[in-house]
């Protein structure tokens, strides 16, 4: 992807964030959730779209970081930027530890192992009620103002802009990584890992680095979730988080990072609208959308821009 196209999307993203804030003043909490999931989807797009790591337990990286940030915040380590650092470090460490189990396994085995690892973490969090709150969730902590100036208000203004700035910075940083030699090697491994090994490359070590970077970004998303929601529940480690993120990336398009952001916005927007219209059958609407997109646009929603550019 050309640098010019990357810059165009960065400008579009900033404009969309400003317009979203101005147009949906009464839905800032929901929009903040969309931004958190967009960051999480970026982390998954990096491992799946660039390196071909089809994890089905991505919620582990997100949920563990959420709990770590919330638990430490309750112990006075509650500065927002420190929380982002803690989330990134915990996400990276969790990714490094768990990657030893599955990083070079085949796709089906990898999927099954990541599900198993995620369920272990979920059950540990559930049983450790004294630490995590179990089914009741972890609450009772407060977050300091951002930069000592901007307090997290009940209307979600600070939370929205906080998440928006982090999303832009994360996207810019990850796009640079994807365009670097490191990202090029990751795509080469996805295409033909055997050839990379024959050329002297260490596939396992490189994929572990990719997974750790993804873990850091997922940890940042988890940190923002804990800071803006003021509660961390077992759902953050649940299987549906992993599935939803996978759907977002596939829906938007996994070939380019910005497809994850588009997929998160479209998926959660339709889910929100459909659940408000019909709380009992909203999954039908989401499922129908996926069928239509995957049938008509196998490359995801971003393939529409490619078609438009070719016809222009």
N, C-alpha and C positions, 0 to 999 in steps of 0.2 A: 504494500500500500504506500502511495507517495506521501511525502512529508506534507505537501499542500493539502491533501485530503484529511490527514490527521489534524492539521491546524484548523481546517474548516469545521470538523466535528467538535473540537475543543471550544471554538467560538459558539457553535450551535448549543453545546451543552450549557455554557454559562448563560446564554440568553434564555434557554428553556428553564433553568433554575430560577432566574429572576421572574420570568412570566408566570411560572408555577406558583411562586410566592405571592405575586400580586393577584392572581386569579382565584386562588383557593385559600384565602385567609382563614376560613373556618375548618379546613381539613389539614392543618399543618402536621398534626400527629401522624396521620396516615401517610402524608408525603415524606415525612422523616423515615417512616418504615420502608417506603419505596427506596429511598436513598441508601439505607443500610443494606437492603437486599441487593441493590445495584453494586455496591462494593463487594459483597459476598459473591455475587454472580461473576464479577470481574476476576476474583480469585479462582473461581472454578473454570472460567473460560481459559485462563492461563494454562492450567494443567490439562484440560480436556481438548481445547481447540488447538493449542500450540504443541503439546507434548503427547497427546493421546492417552493420558491417564484417566481412565473412566471410573473414577471413584464413586461409590454409592453411599459413602459415609462422611461427606464433607461437613455435615453438621457438627462433627466431633471437634474440628478446629475452631469453629464459631462458638459452640456452646461452652467448651472448656475455658476459652478466653473470657466469655461473658461472666461466668461464675468467678473466675480469678479476679477480674476487675471489680466486681460487686463486693466480693468478700474482703478484698484489700481496702476498698473504699469505706467499708464499715469499720475498718481499723485505722481510719484517718489518712490513708493514702488515697485521697479523693480529688487530687488535681486532675482536670480533664486531659491535659496533654501527657501527664505522667500515666494516666489510664490508657491512653493510646499506645504508649511505649510498652506498658505491661502487657496489653492485649497482643501486640505484635510479637513480643518475646515469648509469651506463653503459646501463641499459635505456632510460632516457629519451632519451639521445643516439642510440642505435641506432634507436629508434622514429622520432625526428625525421628522421634522415638517410634512412631507407628509405621513410618515408611520402611523400616527394616523388615517388616512382616510381609509386605506385598508389592514393593515398588517395581520389581522386574517380573512379576508373575503374569500369566496370560490374562486376557480381558475378563473371562468368566470367573476365574479364580480370584482375580483382583477385586471384582465387584462383590463376590461373596465374602472375602476377607474384610473388606472395608465396612460392609454391613455388620459383620460380627464384631469388629472393633468398636463401631459406633454403639452397638447394643450393650457392650461391656461397660463403656463409659456412662451410658444412660442408666444402667442398673446400679453402678457405683454411686452416681449422683442421687439416685432415688433412695438407696439404703443409707447414705451418709446424711441423714436428716439433721443431725446436730451441726453440720457444716453448711449444707446447701438449702435446708428447708424442705427437702423432699417434694412431695406433691403440692405443698403450700407455696412453694417458690421462695426465693431469697429476697427479702425486703429490709427496710430499716436502715438505709444508708442515704447519704446526701452527697451531691457533687458540687465542688466549689465553682465559682464563676469562671468562665473561659478567659484566660489571660488576666484574671482578677477583676474583670470589668463587666462581663456579660453573664448575668445569672440565668440559669435554666428556669424559665417561667412556665406557668401552667398552660399558657396558650400555645407554646411550642415554637415561638419565634427564634429564640437562641438555638434550640435544638436543631431546627431546620437549617439555619445558616451554618452551624457547626458541622453538621453532616454533609451539607452541600460543598463546603470548602474542602473537606477531607476527600470527598468523592472526586473532585476535580484534580486535586494533587495526586491521589492514588492513580487515577487514569493516566495523567501525564507521565508519571514515573513508570508505570507498567508498559505504556506504549513505547517508551524509550528502551526498556528491557527487551521487548519483543523485537524491536528493530535492530538490536545489537547482535554481535556475533553469538552471544549466549543464546538469544532467542532463535537465531538461525540454526544452531546445533540442535536445539530442542525440536524444531520442526523436521530436521533431518532424521532425528531418532524416531519420530512419529512415522515418517515415511518408510524408513528402512533401518531398524536398529542393528541388524546383522552387518550391514555395510559399514556403519560407524565403528562397530567393534573391530572389523577387519582392517580399518584404517588406523587403529590404535586408540580409539576413543573409549572412555570408560562410561558406558551407558548408565549403569546403576548410579554412579556418583553424580552424574549430570542430572538424572531424573530426581534424585534426592534433593539436589539444590533447587530444582524447579518446584518441587513439592513444598520445600521449606519457605520459599518466597510466597507461594500461594497461602501457606499457613500463616505467614505474617500478615497478609492482607485480610484473610478471613478473621484473624485475631483482632485486627483493627475494626472490622465490621462488628464483631462481638462486643468490643469495648464500647463502641458508640451505642449499641443496643442497650447495654447495661446502664450507661450514663443517661440516656434520654428517656428510657422507659421506667427507670427507677425500680425495676423488678426483673429478676431472672427466673424463669420457670424451666421445668424439665422439657418443655416443648422446644427449647433452643438446642437440645441435643437429639431431638426426635427425628425419625426417619423421613417425615414429611418435609422437613427443612431441606434435606439432601435432595429429595425428589423435586421439590419446587424449584430449587436452584438449577438442577439439571434441565427442567422444562424451560426455564427462563433463557438459558444459554442456547438450547436447541431452537426455541421459538425465535429468538433474535438473530441467531446465526453464530456459529462457533468459529468461523474462519477469521473473524476480526473482533478485537476486544470490545469495540463499541456496540457490537451486537448484544452483548450481555446487558448493557445499560438499557438498550431499547427493549429487550426481552423482559427485563424486570419491570419496567414501567408499564408495558402493555399487559403482561400477565396479571400483575397486581391490580392494575386499573380495571381490567375486565372482571377479575375475581371480586373486587369491591363492588362494582356496579351490579354484577349478576347476583351476588349474595344479598344486596339490598333489595333488588327487584323480586327475587324468589329465593329465600334462605334454604329451601329444601332441595332445589334442583340446580344450583349454580355450577356444580361440577359438570353437569351435562353441557353447559355453555362453554366452559373451559376446554372440555374434551373435544367438543365439536370444532372449536377454534384450532386446536392442535392438529386434528385430522385434516382440516382444510389447508393449513399452512404447510404441513409436511407433505401433503399430496401435490399441491400446486407450487410450493416453493421449498424444495428440499434443502436449499441453502439458508433457510430462515428469512425473516423479514428484511434483512439487509440486502438480500438478492434483488429486491425491488429497485434499489438504487442502481444496481448493475444493469438491470433491464432498461431502466429509464435512460441511463447514460448511453447504452448501445443504440437505442432508438432515436436519440436526440441528434 
